[in-house]
Amino acid sequence: MTKSMITHITFVCVAVSVLGGCANTIRGMGQDTANTVNATQGAGRTVEKAAQ
């Protein structure tokens, strides 16, 4: 193997790792956002019941 080929393989491995980490972060942010929306809606329903 040449030095250039090893460099390319290393670059691809690092890129795949970084992109995989980004996908997990984006998925986690989506779940956090969904949880926030659900909590806000639940609080709104609680306030509505208390006002009746």
N, C-alpha and C positions, 0 to 999 in steps of 0.2 A: 504494500500500500504506500502510496506517495503521501507526502505531507499535505498536499492540497486536498487529497481525497479525505484524509482524516479530519482536516479542518471543516470540510463541507458536511461530513457526517455529524461532527460535534455541533455545528451550527443548527442543523436540522433537529437534533435531539433537544437542544436548548429552546428552539422556537416552539416545538411541540409541547414542551413542559410549560412554557410561559403561556401559551394559548390555552392549555388545559386549565391552568390556574385562573385565567380570566373568565372562562366559561363557568367555573364554580362560583366565582365572585358575583357574576351577573345573575346566576340562578338564585343565589342567596339573597341578593338585593330584591329580586322579584318576590321571594317568599316573605321577606321583611315588610315590603310594601303591602302585600296582600294581608298580612297580619295587622298592620296599622289600620287599613281600611275596615277590616272586620271589627277591630276594637272601637273605632270611631262610630261605626254604625250601631254597635251594641250600646255604647254610651248614649247615643241619640235616642234609642228605644227606651232606655232607662229614664232619661229626662222626660220623654213624652209620657210614660206611665205615671211618673211622679206629678206631672202637671194636670193629670185628669182627676 
